[in-house]
Every structure is written in structure tokens, then in C-alpha cells.
Amino acid sequence: MAKAVINILLLSLLAIACHAQTTDFTISKGTRLDQALAALSARSGVHITFNPEEARQVKLAAQDYQQQPVRHIISSMLQGTDFSYRLQGSRLVIYKHTSATKTTPAVPTNHSVSGRVVNEEGIALPAATIRITELNQFSATDAQGYFHLQASAFGNFTLEISYVGYQQQTLKLSTIQADTILANTVMKEVSLRLKDIAVTASRTFEASSNSSLIINREMIEQTTALSLNDLLNHIPNKQITPPSLQNVQNINLRANFFSTQKNKGAFELNNAFGVAIVMDGNTLSNNMNMQTFNPGHRGIAGSFLSSPNTYGLRGTGTSAYTGDYTFGGTDLRQITPDNIERIEVVSGVASAKYGDLTDGAIIIERQAGISKGYFRTQLRDNATSTSFSKGFRLSEKAGVMNAGFSYVNSYADSRDKLKAYRRINGNVIWTNYFGKEHRLKITTIADYGRNLDGIKRDPDDPTSTIVRFDSWNFSISNKAAYRVNSRFVKNVSLNVRYSEGHQYSYREWQMNEPYVLYTDATTTGIHQGIYDRGIYTAESIIDGRPVNMTASLDISNEYRTGRILHFLTMGGNYSYGKNKGLGQAIDPGRPRSTTDISPNGTRGARSERYYDFSRVIAQQDLGIYAEDVFKANVRGRYLHVRAGARLDVQNGYVTGSPRININYEASNKLRLGVAYGLAYKSPGLAMRYPGPIFTDIPLLNAYNGNVAESESRIFVHRYDPSNVGLRSSSTQTLELSAQYKHAGFSLSSNVYSKWSRNGIGTLEVQEVLELPVYTAQYRPGLKPLVTQTGTRRYLANGNIFRNLLNTNSQGVELMVSTPKVKSIETSFNLSAGINRSAYHSSAPVWMTRESGVTAPAHAYMGRYPSSRYTSYFSNGRISSITHIPKISLMLQFTAECNFLNKTLKAAESGIPDAYFTNDLQFVSIKGFDQTNPAYGHLLRPESELNQENIPRAVMNYHLSIGKEIKKRFRFSFNVYNVFNYQPYYINSGGTYNFPNSAPTFGAEMSIKI
């Protein structure tokens, strides 16, 4: 009753004010109604609300009002138009009326939703993005901050309002039965003075998947990061790593594998290759990356160009380094965090919109808008970074532009500065709206990045060499989205992107041999060898120039079945990719170490030839999808459904991918979800076309120091692998999820199981060759007389790509957050998880285990059954966040624990089932006998198989402090391993292992101009 009386009094006061207040007001001929209403509101102080899209269609005649009441001016202004006005709360609402009698429509109709976006001072925010998430329908505010959208009657919608540098606002709209004018949306600038600010990632059912983890701009500004990889430390059950750029950064989602050097194992690479990186609606593909030596020589893991094991002041404390990331995912070091607005990490079942993935997606959004200049600089013990971004309006008709620039300089050791990584990034984002109702939105994005990575020659070490992994990339994309607003089709968007890059990998070897024997023949057969000087510099150059063109079309539709409103999205995508690089530019006459012919060798050398990447056939993939989003009332509660399917053509094979995410509002506090999906990942160019494998076997080497009196015979074995039957790898995912929220507490849990099949690895093939044996009779001044005296067995082996890898992963993830404890201004967050991955390759493993016995029948190489591994990993962390808004201070302390990190290898993996003898006879083993003198030494003990397991839980502690001054200046300091806690363990091989690295420190300063 009291509330009704207050409302009546407010309406009465507003009516009196409008009637009693007088003002001078002039309207020029041709002035639009929206301009006149905005000017009158500003002049009189009366809050006038209207639909700018409709009001701008009306032009007014010239009028001059002298000391007239506001109501009289508005009545005169609206005379002869289809507009009227009414009092609504504290506002004067201008609305468009019709002469038709209102009746309840049999079919839901569209109604307008209008509003205004302002900052905390009431100043309009132009070019703010307004989006109905269910329809993917968008709009933007005009110069006065007004927006206008169309929504279906009786539908429930989520309205997201975002603006660069401000907290995103979310409005829930339900049962829209008439044109609706919303109250002003007040945007709050991201600042430590805000009472509620997010500093940890959160799970939400409102995103594109039940497993979606959201990292928003508030968190990004509070996180010290050198690359995207540092922001992903928020993922549950992921070990926190300090900011560093000294190694290639790939991400593995919901799987863990045995430790390999620099994460170049086949299983690790396959998982990372299957994680899609989607930026601004475009997938950053690594399919065209071919930066490796021929993998036919030593398989995937052994194909990377890398540095020596020792370099710089650290000496033997260092290990071989490679800056290439072929066969894996995009190097996350290349993605700067400075202009990212939002990240959605999908670890489970992704939307059907996203194809060419098997292990999840990382969806990145960057926003163009008018924003303050943002300068950010960071100083770490091993890196410095600087960035600046600014958004500005070109003009009312020319749209909005946002430009950003960043530079990073990082060293492995600041004392010698031999190994360095430098990154330069720049981007320009232009956005504009066209049409009378701003229905057409055009966004054009240009990106440029350059990376200088490598190891310089050590001036104090004459044997040191140069290693380089340099690259640049340029891309330009254009997205056109049009609001159709028909009864069925609501929005159509077309996104096209072109990217081109240059990758240059280089290493040199200082060779010092008496002479070199080689052949440049490229056909199978016996060829005469070539002698040359043995002192030279061998250079390996891999030159790649990947080109990628993509196009995607998305159509958002709306329809109804009974009382259920459906939001149907359908579309397709096409990708064309090629590598135009020079390829493996290698001189066979100057072979590097391990590829030169051993003059007395019996098993040949895996030699190299020039391989031109530009001759490789282009890769073309095509996909179409449809996805329906709706919610149905089940027993008085909503059941939310996102169901879809994809059809892809990859490498000539057709695949189908059903995907569904369901969650049910069991109560106002509890949601339960289930998801299932199937996904496929296309093989890359380096897997499809690895190039021919050459093995050079010296049959005769009669060299006496004089080439004119020397002779040689080399058998060249060429093998051209055919990967026509290489299929896409696949993953099935089943996931159960739950989320409980009450009184500021939030708990979310996910239980999942993944079955990955047809992962791509390399199969080692062996071929025994019966080749002639030659002898040479020296003749002074003449070539030797060559005679065949018999035959001998030689072994030629190589590696070919096949669908070999299989992985089953199960796990649990838990995230808990508490409300702030007012007395200490502190909230707490807990994140934990456990994962078990069982994986194996269907390929047998060949391994040489020589015992020194030279008897012909003695085993020197064993064939072992496919290795079967089971890896366990469990990580948990608890963080306390002390946030005092009054003094703009935030302190975050994190205690982290690696509860479990071990890999078990099945004992039978160390028992051979066949072997080659010293004279290259193949022998099968029916029942292994360890005491057998011919092959017993081939047994691999279990301690050798499982020597890298961490025997106990390991703790670590991290600290960060941030202070802000007047919303403009922000200073922060952070420490990884703040207590310098470095426990160690000794593995079965006697090696000391330190799970925690030494403390790293970082300081950051940011200024908003």
C-alpha cells in the first residue's frame, strides 16, 4: 500500500514538473525527432525516454518555443506523428501508437526493446555492444547512448551489455508482450574500487557448454601475464606455471601423459593439436605448419630442429631447445593478453558451431570500442613487456577504431643473454554500423606479429652454434552481420579471413672429419659416391610460408513448437590451406651430424635431401552444422537444451558429430547437467605429406686420400610414404556437471570421461635388404678395380604416419568460492581435480640393446609390444583474496599442491616378442625366457619404465599484491614460489629432480589515460 502511494506521488510530481517547468526551445527545419527529444531532455532536465530507431525516422518542421511548458512543447512536437507520450515511473516515455485495436496475437510477434547505456556520471557511452545471447542478435548504442533491438513476444532473453574497460552487465528479460523501454544501464569502470570484482575463473551454464570456464576482463587486468598461457593458469587441475616465454607453450585439456622433453611426445602433441584456438570467430589453425625435419627418420618426437644440450653459463644444466610447434597446437606465446576482453575455455563438449577439434576449444573475444588509452608495462626477472591500446570514434559515420601494440623481450639467463625470445604484436579493429536501423555491422581486423627466437653464438665458446626460430604472421578478417528480423531468420553473418606467415628455422653444425662421403641421388639403386672436404659448416634451414583462407556463414533463426521457443543456428565453414615455403633447404653435400654416412657403417644413414613445401597439395576442409537452443518447462522448472550436429569433410573422409549439452534447474540454487559429444580433427599438411625417406648405405669405400684413385658405391633406398588412408582423429566425451549457489557460496563440479581414438603417430617399419659386397683393387693413377664378391644383409628403416594412438581419460573437477568475510574483507576460492589417462599406441616399439656380443645369432634389436601407460595427475589450490575497495587494494595468496603425478607402464611393455640378430635375421619369441643367452638382455626392468614418478605430494606458494590510485594508476607485484620451497626426489636412475622451480618475481604498472 505504501509503495503504491509513493508511486502515485512520484507520478504526480513528474506531471507537475512537466506542466509547470517552462523553457525556451528552438527546432530547426529537418531536425529529426530523436535529436529534438535528446536536446529537450538535456535542456529541461526532464528524463525523456524513447526508441531512437523509430524516432529518427521522423523529421520536424521549424518551431520556436518561448517559455513554454515541457509538456506543451512535446505535445506540439508530436502532433501529426504516430507518437504519443505517457508517464512511466520517473520518466516521460515517448512511444509509437497504432490505430488498430490490440488483441492477443495467435502467433508471437516481435516487440522492440530499447534503452540507454551511461557511465556512473550519467554520460552516454556510444558504441557499446548490446547482444541477445540466445539469438546472437546484436546492436550498438548511438552517439547519445541509445540502443534498439527486436525480441519475440513471450520469450525469455538474456541481454549482455559490454563496453571496453567496463564491467559487463547482464539483464534477464522475461515475457516480453509489448514494446519495452528499459531503465538506463549504468556501466561501472573496471577498478579495484568496485565492491564486486572477479579475480578467479568461474563456471557457468549460460555459456556455450556445460564445461565452459569464463575468464573476463576484470580477471585479465588483475593477472600478471606475458601470454595467453599465463591466463590459462585458472583452469582447474592445471599446475600453475610462472610467466615465461622460454619454451613453446601448448595446452593439454583433460589429459595427462608421461613427461617428455619439452612436451614433444606424440600423445601430448595430439591433445594440443586437438584444442581449437578461436579468436574473434576465426580458428587459428596450425594445420599448415611443416617446420620439421623429415619425420620419417626418427618419428614425431625426433623430427624437430633443436639446439645442443648445453649452451651459455648454465652449461650442462640446460637441455636441447626447439621453438617449433609442428604436430601440436598454436604456440600460445604468440597471443598477447593485453587486448583480450573475454576467454571461454571449453574443456568438454563444444558447440556444434566449432569444428576441426577433438579436445576442447579456447574462445577469445577482443572488442572494438571507444576506450581510454591503456598503457601497461611489466618487469620480470627474465622478461620485460610494454603494451598500449586505445579506442576512439573516427566520426559518427566512420565508426569506431581500436588499435593496440605490444612488445616483449625475454631471456633464459639475463647474465649472458644468449637465448632470447622477442615478440612484437600490433592490431587494428574497426567497427561500424550501416543502414537506417543499424542492421548491418561490419568488423574488420588486421593483425601483425613477429617473433625472434633463438640462441646466439657464445663468444666464449668456439664450438657453439647459432640456432634460430624466427617467424612473422599477418592476417586480415572481415565479419559482416546483418539483422534480418523476419519471423524466422533473425541474423545472418559472414566471416572471412586470410592469413599468411613466414617461419624460418636454422641451425649450424661445425663438422671436423677427415673427409665426407655422400650422394645427391634421389632414386633407389646403387650410385657412385662423391668425396669432399670433411671440415665445413653444415647448415639446416627449414623455410615455411603457411597460407590459410577461411570462410564461415552463420544464420540465426527463431521458431516455436507449441509453447517452446527455439533458437536455431545453422551454417557452414570452408578452409583452404597451403604452405608456400622453400621447405627443407638442405645440402646433401654438407650433411649435419647423425645424417652423414659412416664409412664403415653396416646399417646406413638416414640422409636428407631438399624437399620443396610449395609442391605439397593444398588442404581443403568443409563443414556444415545446425544447433538448436531451447528450454522447456519440466515439472515447474526449466530444462535447458543445446543440441546440434556437424558434418565435416576432412582429407576426403566424411564425419558426423552429434553434440548435446543439457542442464536442469532442479531448484533456485541447484543445476544439474549432462553432455555428450563427438568431435573430429583433420590431419595437418606435415602428416599428410612428410616427404620421401632416404637411406644411404655405403657398399664400398675405397678412399686413399686421392679422389682420382678412390672409388665408392652407395645404395640409395628411397621410400615414399602414402598417407592417403590417414583419417581424422576423434574424441567422444561424456560429462556430468552440477552447480550449487546459495548465500554467496558457489560450488561447481564436473565428472567426465573421454575416449580418444585414431590419434596420429608414427609407425617404425623395418626392411632387410640383400645387397652386394664389393672389393676394390688399387691402381696407381687410376680408379680402383671394383669386383663384387658376394652379398650382405642391411637394414633400412623409416617412420610413417598412421592412426595409432588411443587414450581413455576420466576425471573430476571441483571449484568452490565463498562470499567475502566482511570483518577481514577476504573471500576464498578452492580449485581441485584429478585425472587418469590410460593410453597406448598400436605400433610395436623397436629398441636396440647391444650387449657387446658379436655372434651372428645374438640379438641386438628387440621388438616390444605397444607401450601401455596409465598416468595419474591431481592438483589443488586454495586462494585467499583480500580486497579493500576503500583503498583500492587487493592481496591474493595461493597455496598449491600437486597431490599426485605418476605414470605406470605395463610390465609386459618391457618384454620383447621378436628381435633382429646381429646378422639381421628376424626371430619371433614364442615364450620369453630371461635366462636365454641369445636375447635375455633385451628385457627392460620395471624400474626403467617408471623412473620419473614423483613419490609424494609437493606444495608451492604464490603471492600477488595490487594497488590502484584514482582509477588511473595501478601497481602490482607478484612472486611465484614466494617461500623458495624446493623439495626434491631421486628417481630410480639416480637423478635429482626438483618439481618446483626457483622463485620468479614480477612488477607491473598500468595507466589509463
N, C-alpha and C positions, 0 to 999 in steps of 0.2 A: 504493500500500500504506500509506504513512504517513498519507495523507488519510483512509483508511478507519479506521485505528487511532484517529485523533483524533476522528472522528465517534462511534465506539463509546464512547470515554472521555467525550465530552460527554453522550451519552445516559445513560450510567451515572451521571454526576454529577447530571444533572437528576432521574433516578429516585430517587437517594439523597436529594436535596434535597426532593422532593415527599413522600417517605416519612418522612424524619426531621424536617422542619420542622413544628412544631406551632403552632397559633394558636387564639384564641378567635373564634368567628364565630356570628352570630345571623341567622336568616331569619324575617321576619315572614310571617304568613299572607297569601297572594295575591301575594307578591313574584314577579316574572317571572324566568325563568331567566337572561335576558341581564343583568338588573340584579344578580342574585346573583353571577354569574361575574365581572362587572366589579368588583364590590365585593371579592370574594375575591382577585382578582389584585392590586388596589391594596393590600389589607391584608397579603398574604403576600409580595408581591414576585415571585411566580412568574408568568411570561409565559403567560397563558391566551388562546388564540385560538379564536374560534367565529363562527358565522354568526348575526348579530343578528336577521335577518329570521325565521329558524326558531326561535331560542331565545326570542324574545319571545312566541311562541305558547303557551309552557308556563308554568303558574303552579304554585308550590311550596307545600307545607304548612309550617307553622311548625316551625322546628328551632332548637336551641340547642347549639352545639358548644363544649366547654371543653377547651382544649389538645389538639386533635385534629390528626393529620397532614393535610396538604392533600389527599393522595390519598384518604384516608378520607372527608373532607368531600365531595369531588367524587363519589366512588362512591355515597355516601348520597344526595347531591343528585340524581343521575341515575337512581337506582333507580326503576323503574316508568315510565320515559320511553323514547322511541325513540332516546336519545342514548347514546353511548359516548365514551371518550377514548383518545388514544394520544399517544406522544411523537414529535414531528417536529422534528428539529434541536434548537434550544434552546427550543422551545415545547411547551406542553401543548395539544393540539388536541382540541376537542370537536366531534364530528361526528354526524350523524344516520344511523343504520343501518336497513337493511330486512331482513326475514326471507327475501326471495326470493334465490335463488342467482344470482350475477352471471353474465351471459352477454354475449357480444359482440352488441350490437344490430344488427339488419339495417338499421335506419334510424337515422341520427344522432339522439340525444336531447339535451335541454337539461341543462346542468350549471350549478351555481352557482359564481360567482366572488366571493369575499369578501376583505375586507382592512380595514386601518385606516390613517387618514391622521393624521400627527402633525407637529409642527414640530421644529426642531432640539433643543429642550429636552425632547422627548417628550410634550408637551402635545397632547391631542387637538384637531383642527380640525373643528368641526361645520360643516355646510352647505357643505362642499367639493363641487365638481361633478365627478362621475365619468361619463365618456362612452365608449362603444364607437363609434369613428368610423364603422366600416363599416355599423353598424346604426342609427346615430343614436339609440342606446339610452342612457338616462341614469339616474343615480341621484344621491343626495346622502348624505353622511355624517350620522350621527345625533349626538346630544349627546356621545357617547363617541368619535366619530371613525370609527365602523364603517360599511361600505357593503356592499351585496349586489346582484349582477347575475346575469342568466341569459345563458348563451352556448351555442352549439351545439357538439356534440362534433366533433372532428376539424377544427375551423375555426381559422384564424389570425386574431387580432384585434389591434387597436391600442387601448390603453386610455389616455385622456387624463385626467389629474387636475389640476384647476386650482383656485386659491383666490386671492381678491383680495389683491394685494400680494406674492404669492409666485411663484417660477419654476414654470412649468408642467412637470409630469413626464409622460413618455410611456413606457408599458410595452408590450412586444411579447409577446403570449400566443400560443402555438402548440400545436396538437394537444391540445386540452382533452378528456380522456377520462374525467374524474371530477370530482367537486366539488373545487374548488381554493381553498385559503386562502393568500393572498399574504402575503409579509412586509410589515411596516409600511412605508408610503411616507412618507419624510421630506421635507417641503417646506421649501425654503430661501427666506427672505425676500429680495425683490429689494433688492440692496445693492451698493455698489462694493466691498465686502469679498469678494464671491464671486469665485472664480478665473475662472469662465467666465461672461461676461455679454455678451449680444448688443447691439451698437450700430449694426449695419447690417442692412438687409433681406436676406432670403435666399429663394432659390427652392427649392421642394420639390415632389416628385411625390406627396407624401402628402396634398395638399390637393385641392380640387375641380377643378383644371385643371392641365395641364402648364405653363401660364404663370403659375401663382399665385406671388405675391410676398408674403411674410409679414412684417408689422411687429407685433412683440409688445409687451407692457407694459414689458419691460426697455428697449427702444429708445425708447418713448414717454417714459419718465421721464428718459432721457438727452438728449432732443431739446427744444430751446427752441422752443416753438410757440405761436402765438396762435390758430390754427385748424387744421382738418384739412388744409388745403392745405400747410401747412409740413411736416407729417409725410410728405406725398407727394413731397418732395424726394428720397427714397430710390429712386424709380423710375429705372431706367437710361435713359439718353439723354434725360433731362429736365434742363433748366438749373436750377440752384439759384437760388432767389429768396429775398431776405431776408424775415423775418416782417414783414408789413404788412397793414393792413386798409383801405387807402385806395382799393381798386378791387375790383370784383366778381371773385370767384375761381371760374372754371370749370376743368375739367381736360380736356385732349385726350390721348387714348391712341393711340399708334402711328400718328400722322399729324401732319403739319406743313403750314402754309399761309402764304401771303404775309401780311405784317404789316398789320393793320388797327387803327384807333384803338379802344383798349380791347377788342380781340378780339371785335368785333361783326360780323365778316364772316359771310356765310351758311354757308361751309364750316366755320369754327371753331364756330359755334353748333350746326350739325347734329351734329358729332362729340361735343361736350359734351352735347347733348341725348340722345345715344345711350348715354351712360355711366350705368348704373344705380347709385344710392347706396342700399345695403341696410343698414339699421340694425336690429339685433335681429330679423331675419327679415322686416322690413317695408320696402318700397321707398318712398323719399322722392320722390314724384312731383312734377315741375314742369309736368305737363300742363295744370293748371287755371290757370296764371299767364297773365293777359291784360294786364299792365301796360305798354301802349304806346299811342302814338297810332295812328290807323288806318294799318296798313302799306300800304294801297292807295295812299297818297300818294307815298311815297318808298322803298318797298321795306322789307325787313327791317332793313338797317343804318341807314336813316334814320328809323326809326319810334320810336326811344327818346326819352323826355323827358330832356333833358340841360341842364347848366349852360352859362353863357357860356364862351368860350375863356379868358378872363382873370379872375382873382379873387385877392384877397389880396396879400401882399408880393411873391410871385413874378411877378405881372403876366403878361407875355407868355410866361413860362416854363411856364405851366400850359396845360392843354388841357381841352376840354369833358369833363365827368364825368356819368356816369349810374350810379345804384345799382340799376337794374332789370336783370333777367336773363331776360326772356321769350325764348322760342325756344331757349334754351340749357339747361344743366344747373342743378341746385340750387346756389345760392351757397354755396360751401364755408366762407365766413366765418361762417355761422350755426351751424356744427358745432364745438362746443368739444372740444378734445383731452383734457381733464382726466380724464374718467371712461371713456375708451376702454380696453378690455382687449386687443383684438386687431384687426388690419386685414388683410384678404386682398385684394390687388389682382389682379384677373383681367384681363389685357390681351388675352388671346387668346380661346379657345373656352370660354365659361362653361358651367356645369352646366345641364342641361335644366330644372332647377327654376326658373331665373330667366328671366322673360320681359320684354317691353317694353324691349329694349335692342338696340343694334347694335354698340357699340364697347367693350364690356367692362363690368366691374362692380367696385365698391369695396364690400366686405362688412365691416361694422363690428359688432363684438360688445362689448356692455357687460355686466358681470357684477354680480349682486347677491350679497353675501356679507358675513360678519362681517369687518370690517377696521378698522384703526386710523384715526383721524382724519387726513386728509391735507390740509395747508394748503400752498398754492403761490402765490407772488406773483412777478411779473416786471415789471421796469422797463426800458423801451427808450427810445431817443431820440425815438420818436414814439408810444409807447403804454405803458400800464400795465395789468396784469391781475392779478386775485386770484381764487382758487378754493378751495373747501373741500368735502370729501366724507367720509362716514362710513358704515360698515356695522355694523349691530347686530341682535341677535336680540330680537324682541319678547317671545317666550316660546317654550317648547318646542312648543306647539301653534299659536301665531300666526304662526310663520315668521320670515323674515329680511327686513329692510328696508335699502336703501341710498339715501342722499339726497345730492345734490350741488348746489352753487351756484357760479356764476362771473360775474364782471363784467369787462368790458374797456372801456377808454377810449382812443381813438386820434385823433391829429390829423395832418393833412397837413403843417402847419407850426406848431410849438409857439410861435412868436413871435406870430402873430395869432389862432390857434385858430378860424379861420373855418370851415374844412372839418373836420368831425369825424365819427367813427363810434363809436357806443356799442352795446354788446351785453350783455344780461342773459340768463342761462340758468339754469334750475332743473329738476331732475328727481328723481323718486322711483321706485324699483324695489322691488317687493315680491314675494317668492318663498316658496312654501310647498308642502309635500307632504302628500298625503292618502291614506287607505287603510291597511290593515294592513301592506302591504309597501311603502308609499310609492310606489305605482304612478302616482298622478296628481300631476302637477306643474303648478302654476298660477303664472304670472308676469304681473304687472300693472305697466305702466309708464306714468307720466304725465310729460309734458314741456311746459315753457313756455319760450318765447324771445321776446325783444323787441329790435328793432334801431332805433336812432335814427341816421339817416344823412342828411347834407346839408351845405349851405353857408349860413351866416348872412349877413345883410346887413352889408356893410362900413360901419362908422360914418364912415369917412374918404372914402367914395366914394358920392356921392348917386345915382349911376346904377346902383349894384349892386342885385341882386335876391336873393330867397330861393329856395333850391331844397331840397326835402325828399324823402327816400325812406324813410319810416318803415313799420314793419311789426311785427306780433306773430303768434305761432302757438302753438296749443295742440293737443296730441294725447294720446290715451289708447289703449293697446293691451292686449290680454289674450291670452296664449297658454296653452292647456291641452294638455298632452301626457300620454298615458296609455300605460303599458307593458302590452301585452296578453299577451306571452309565450306565444302559441299556437304551434303547429307552423309556421304560415305567417306570420301577421301578428304583428309584434313591437312596433310602436309606432304610435300614431295621435296626430297633433297638429292642433289648430285654432287659427289665429291671426287675430284680428280687430283692426282699428284704425280709429279715427275721428280726423280732424284738421280743424281749422278755423283760418283765419287772416284777417288784415286787412292789406292793403297800401295805402299812401297815398302817391302821388307828386304833387308840387306844384311849380310854378314860376310866377313872375310876370314880366311884361314892362311896362316903363314906356313907354307909347306917347305920342308927341307929333306929331300930324298936324293939318292944318287941319280936317279932318272925316273921318268914317268912313262908307263906303257899304257896306251889307250887306243880306242877305236871310236869313230863317229858314225859307224854303220847303223842303220835303222831297220835292217831286215834280218830275219832269222837265218843263220848259216855261219860258215867258217870264213873269217875275214883276216886279212893281213893287218897286224898291229902297227902302231905308229909310236916311235920313240921321241922323247923330247926332254928338255932340261927338267930336273926334279926340284929346283929351287924357284919358287914362284908364289904369287899371292892368288889363292883361289877365292873367287867371288860368287856368292849365291844371291841372285836377285829374283824376287817374285813380284811381278808388277800386275796388279789387278785394278780394273776400272769398272766396277759394278754399275749397272744402269737398271732402274726399276720404274715402271709406269703402272699405276693402279687407277681403277675407277670403280665407284660403288654408287648404287642407286637405292634409296630407301623411300618407301611410300607408307605413310601412317594413315590408318583408316579407323573408322568407328562404326560399329553396328550393334544391334540389340537382338537377343534371343529371349523372349519373354521379359522378365524383369532384370535380366543380367546385361549390363553394358560391357561390350568387348572393345578393346583397343588392339587392333590387328596391324602389325607392321610386317611388310614383305619387301623383298629387294634382292639384289644380286651384286656380285663383285667380280672383277676381272683383273688379273695381274700378269704383266709381261716383264720378264727379267732376262738380262744378258750380262756377260762380262766381256768388255772390250779390251781388256788388258793385254800387255805383251806376253804375259804368262811367266813360266819358269824359264827365265833367261839365263841359261847355264851353259858354259863352255865345256864340253866333254874332254877337251884337251888340257884343261886345268881342273881336274877333279878335286873336290874337297875331301877331307878326311872321312873315312868309312865308305867312300864310294870309289876310291881308286883301286885299281887291280893289283892284287898281291901277286908278285911274280911267281911265287911258289905255291899259290893257293890251289886248293882242290875243289872248292865249292863255289867259286866265282864271286863276283862283286855285283851288288845291286847298283848298277851305274845309272847315270842320269843323261837325259837328252833335253833339248829345247822343246817346250810344249806351249803352243800358242792358245791362250784362253779365248781369243776372239773368234776362233773357229768352232767353238762349242755351240751347239744348238740352243736357241733361246728357250727359256722355261715359260710356259703359259698355263695358268690355273684359272679355273672358272667355278663360281659357286652361286647358288640361289638359296633363299631361306624364307620362312614365314614364321611369325611368332605372335601368339595371342595372349594378351594380358587381361584378366578379368577377376572379379571377386563375386562370390556367391554367398548368400545368407544360409548358413547351415546351423540349425538349432539356435537361432538368435545371435550367432557370431559369424564374422566374415571369414571365408576361406579364400585366400589369395592364390591365384594360379598364374604362372608364366610358363606357357608350353609352346614349343616350337620344334622345327626340324630344318636341317640343311641337306643340300645335295651338292656335292663337290666333284669336280673332275680334276684329278691330280696325277701327273705323269701318265696319262692315258687311262687311269682307272677311275671308276665311278664309285663314290662312297656316300652313304646316308648316315646322318647324325641326328637322332631324336634327343631332345633335351627338355627337361621339365623341372621347375622349382615351385614347390607348394609350401605354404605356411598357413597355419590356422590360429586365429585369435581365441585361444582356449579361455582366456579371461582378459580383463583390462590390464593385467600385469604379466601374463604368460602367453608366449607364442611358441608354437611347435612347428617344425618344418621337416620336409623330406625333399631330396633332389636326386635325380638320376640323369646321366648324360653320356653320350658317346661322341668322341671327337677324333679328328684325323689331322696329321701333319705331313705335308708333302716333303719328299727328299729334296735337298739342295743341289745346285749345279755341281759342286765338288764331289757329291756322292754319285751323281748320275754319270759324270764324265771325268773320272780321275786321271785318265791318260794311260798310254801303254807302259807296261813294266818291262824294263830291260835288265837282263842279267848277262854279264860278260865273264866268260870262263876262259882263262889262259890255257891253251893246249900246248903251246910251245913258246919258250922264251930263250932264244939263243942270242944273248947280248954280250959282247966282249969290249964295250966301250966305244966301238966304231960302228956307227949306224950302217955304213956301206958294207960291213962284214957281218951284220947281225940280221936275224930273221925271227919272226914271231907268227903265231897263229892264235886267233881269238875266236871262240864260238860265241856268237850273239844270240841269246834266246829272247825273243820278243813275245810278250803275251798281251793281247788286247782284251781287257775285261769287258764283258757285255752286261750292263745293268738294266737291260730293258725290263726285266721282271721285278725290278725293285718297287715295292709297294709302299704306300704311306703307312707310317706308324700310327697306332691307335691307342686310346685310353678310354676305359669305362669307369665311371665314378658313381658311387652310391654314398649319399651323405644324409645324416640325421642331425638336426640342429634344434636348439632351444634358446629362448631369451626370456629373462625374467627381470622386470623393473618394478621397484617399489621404494617410495620414500627417498629417492635419490640414489639408491643402490641399483646396480646393473650387473647382471650375470648372463653371460652367453657361453654356450658350449657347442662344439661340433664334433661329431664322430663320423669318420669317413673310411671308405675302402676304395682303393684304385687298382685296376688291373690294366697294366700297360703291355701291349703286345706289338710284335713286328718292329721293335726298335732296331735302328740301323747300326750295324757294326761291321768289322772286317773279319773275314774268314781266311786263315792261312792255308794255302794249298801248296803241296809238295809234288814235284815231278822229278823222277830219276831219269837221267839222260845217259845213254851209252854213246860215248864219243871216242874218236880216235886218239891214240897216243903217238906222238911224233918224237923223232930224234933228229938232231942236226949235226952234220959233219962240217967243221970249219974249213974254209978255204981262203988263204990269204988273198986280199984284194978282190974277193968275190963274195957273193951271198952264200951262206951255208947250203949244203945239200940236205934237203929235208926228206925223211923217209918215215912212212907210217909203220909202226912196229906192233900194233895191237889196238885194243880198246880199253876203256876205263869208265867206271860209273862216276857221274857227277850229280849233284843235287841242285835243282833250281826251284826256288820258292817265291811266292808272292802273296799279296793280300787283296781280296776282292770284297766289295760291299754286298752284304746280304741282310735280309730281315732276320736277325739272330737274337735280339735282346728281349727279355721278358722280365717284368717287375710286378710284384704284388706289394702294395703298401697299405697299411692300416694305421690309424692314429686317432688321438683325441686332442682337441684344443680347448682351452678354458681361458676366459677373460672375465675379470671382476673389477668393478670400480665402485668406490664409496662416495657418498656426499662429503662436502667439506666439513671438517670438525671446526666449528666457529671459534672455539676457545684457542685453538692453535693455528687457525687458517690453513689447515692441511687436509688434503684428500689422499687416498691411497688407491693404487692400481696394481692388480696382480695379473700376470700372464704366464701360462704354462702349457706344456704339451708333451706328448710322447709319440714317437713314430717307429714303426717296424717295417722295414723293407726287405723282402726276400726276392732275390734276383739272380738270374743266370743267363749265360749265353749258350745257345745250342751248338756253338762251334767248339770242337776239341782244341786243346792247348798243346802246342809243341814247345818243348823246352830242352835245351842242351845241358847235360850234367856229366861232363867229362870226368873220368876217374884217373886218367894218366895211363890206362892200359891201352895198348895199340893193337891188340889181337883183332883180326878181321871180324870175328863173330861177336865181339864185345859191344855192348850198347853205348852209344854216345848221345843219342837224342830220343827222348821219350814223348809219347803222345798220351796226354791226360784227358780224362773225361771233362765235359764242360764244367767250368767252375760254378759252384753254387754258394752264394753268400747270403747271410742274414745280418743286416745292420740294425742296431738299435740306437736311437738318439732321443734324449729328453732334456729339455731346457726350461727353466722357470726364472721369473724375475718378479720382484716386488718393488714398487716405486712409491716414494712419498713426495707429494708436490705441495710445497708451501707457497701460497700465492696471497700476497697482501696488496690488494688493489689501491689502497690509500697512498702507498708509497711506490707503487708500480714496481714491485719486487717479486721475483719468482726464484725459488730454490728447489731443485729436483735431485733426489738421491736415489740411486738404483742399486739394489743388491741382486746379483745374478748368480745362478747356479746351473752348471752342467751336471745333471744327475747321472746321465748315462751316455756313453759314447763308445760303442764297441762293435766289432764285426766278427762274425763267426763264419769260418769257411768249412764246408763239409769235409770230413777226413778223407772220404773217397776221392776228393779232388786232387789229392796228392799221390794217388796210386795209378801208375800208368797202365794202359790197356794194350799198348803196342810200342814198338821202338824201331829205330834205324840202327843198324850195326855200323861199325867203322868202314866196312866196305859197301855201305849203302844198301844192304838187304833189309827189306821190311819184314818184321816179325810180329805176329799178334801174340798177346799174352792171354791164355785161357783162364788161368788162376794164378794170381800174383803170389810169388814166393820171395820174401825179403832176403832169404839166405842164398838165392840163386846168384852165383858169381857173375853171370853174364849181364844181369840187369838189376840186381838188388839195390845198387847205388842210386837208382832213379827215384826211389821213394822220397817224397818230401814230407818231413815230420810236421806234426800239427803245430808245434811252436813256431815254425817258419811261416805257417799260413796265417797265424793270428797274433803277430808280434806288435801291432800298432794299437791295441786296445788300451783305453785309459782305465786304470784299475779302480778308481774311486771318484766320488763327486768332487768337482772343482768350483770354488767360489770366485767371484770377481765383483768389483765395486766401482761405480761411476758417479760423477758429480757434475752438475751444471748450475750456474747462477746467472740470472738475467736481471738487469735494472734498466728502467726506462725513464726518460726525463722529458716531460711536457709533450708526450706522444710523438716526438720527433726523433729524439736521440735514444738509441738503445745500445747497451754494452752487455756482453756476456762472456763468461769464462767457463770452460769445461775441461774435465780430466777423465780420461779412460784409464781404468785400473788405478784409482786415486790412492790406494794404500800400497802400491807396488808389491802386490801379493803374487808371487811367482812360485807356486809349488811345481814339483817335477816328479817324473816317474822314469824308471829304467825298463825298456822293453826287453823281450827275450833275446834280441840281438846285441844287448849291452849298450844301446844308445840312450843318452839322456834326452828326455822330451819335456818341454816347458809349454803347457797348454795356454797359459796367459802370456801375452807379450808385455814388454816394458811399458810403463806409463807414457801416454802421449797427452800433450797439453794443447789447448787452442783458445784463442781470444778473438772476439768478433765485435765489430762496431757497425751499426746501421743508422742511416739518417734519411728521414723523409723530408723532401724539400718542397 
